[in-house]
Amino acid sequence: MTIDPQRLADALLTAPGWTRVGLTAPNPRVRQRAISGLADHLCDHLSKPGVVEDREQLRLPL
């Protein structure tokens, strides 16, 4: 499996905010939880076949 840099960037941008902020936390326990959360999100995002969900897009009922 080839990881496209754009897909990786999209995965990082759609990661929960607390995981990105938590990487810089002074508490090692918070950093570890943030790393685990970010890794889970990246694995989940990259295992999907190239679908990028835009959180700013409103879902319209059909």
C-alpha positions in Angstrom: 0.0 0.0 0.0 1.4 3.4 -1.0 0.6 6.3 1.3 -0.1 9.5 -0.6 1.2 12.6 1.1 -2.1 14.4 0.4 -4.1 11.6 2.0 -1.8 11.7 5.0 -2.2 15.5 5.2 -6.0 15.2 5.0 -5.9 12.6 7.7 -3.9 14.9 10.0 -6.2 17.8 9.3 -9.4 15.8 10.1 -7.9 14.3 13.3 -9.7 15.4 16.5 -8.3 18.7 17.8 -7.5 17.3 21.2 -5.1 14.8 19.6 -3.2 17.4 17.8 -3.0 19.8 20.8 -2.3 16.9 23.2 1.0 16.1 21.4 2.4 19.3 23.0 1.0 18.8 26.5 3.4 19.0 29.4 1.9 15.9 31.0 3.3 12.6 29.6 0.1 10.8 30.2 -1.9 13.3 28.1 0.8 13.1 25.4 0.5 9.3 25.3 -3.3 9.4 25.0 -3.0 11.9 22.2 -0.5 9.8 20.3 -2.7 6.8 20.6 -5.8 8.7 19.5 -4.0 10.2 16.6 -2.6 6.8 15.5 -6.1 5.3 15.7 -7.5 8.1 13.6 -4.6 7.8 11.0 -5.1 4.0 10.7 -8.8 4.4 10.4 -8.6 7.2 7.8 -5.9 5.5 5.7 -7.6 2.1 5.7 -10.6 3.7 3.8 -10.4 3.8 0.0 -9.6 7.5 -0.5 -12.7 9.0 0.9 -12.1 12.3 2.7 -14.9 13.6 4.9 -15.1 17.4 5.1 -16.3 18.3 8.6 -17.3 21.8 7.4 -19.8 20.3 4.8 -23.4 20.1 6.0 -25.1 16.8 5.6 -28.3 17.2 3.6 -31.1 14.7 4.0 -32.2 13.0 0.8 
